[in-house]
Amino acid sequence: MLTLLKRYWAVIRRPSVHFSLGFLTIGGFIGGILFWGAFNTAMELTNTEKFCTGCHEMRDNVFAELKSTIHYTNRSGVRAVCSNCHVPHDWTDKIARKMQASKEVWGKIFGTIDTPEKFEAKRLELAQHEWARFKANDSLECRNCHNYDSMDLTRQSLRAQNMHSTYLDSKEKTCIDCHKGIAHKLPHIPPGQGPSDSPGQKVPGSAGASVASVQ
């Protein structure tokens, strides 16, 4: 067994001695394709709704809330899954986001939000992280589906027309500024700590359940 292992190690250590350059080139090319295919398949698997809701922390909390919104069920049958809003579509940004998600795995292992009570206690902090991310990338995940230039303002409510034509057209505000509660209910925000960048949104009071976002 030891002799066999030494032989394999010699081949791995100096493959050019045992194989031709053409064989190594073709083998490396095929190996690269197989590696890339496996890596991309695994990456896309982690972007599915089934994967995202595999743990009860997500399934029983934020996913349950999403089911009652227009992003989940609507007249056109177009559903936004978790990754549409929480994972960038551009490849380099996607990889960076996946690396950040390692902290979420750590939280799962140590039960950071494994009960409804723990989740509610962390809800504001978690929401603020996502609001900041959307703010920093100009609501990129929203804009992957919603294009201001394609909006028919005449089919929107008067309030929505005014908000969009005033703030989006001038780029003074971005989508998340007014749509913080569009897919999940807003957390309770202590008095005086409400976001100052949300001109079209009412912050819920101590009851903490109602959402009033621009429609």
Secondary structure, DSSP 8 states (H G I E B T S, - for coil): -HHHHHHHHHHHH-HHHHS-HHHHHHHHHHHHHHHHHHHHHHHHHTTSHHHHTSSHHIIIIIHHHHTTSTTTS-TT-----HHHHHS-SSHHHHHHHHHHTHHHHHHHHTTTT-SHHHHHHHHHHHHHHHHHHHHHTTSHHHHTT--GGG--GGGS-HHHHHHIIIIITTTSS-HHHH-TTSSS------TT-S-TT-TT-B---TT----B---
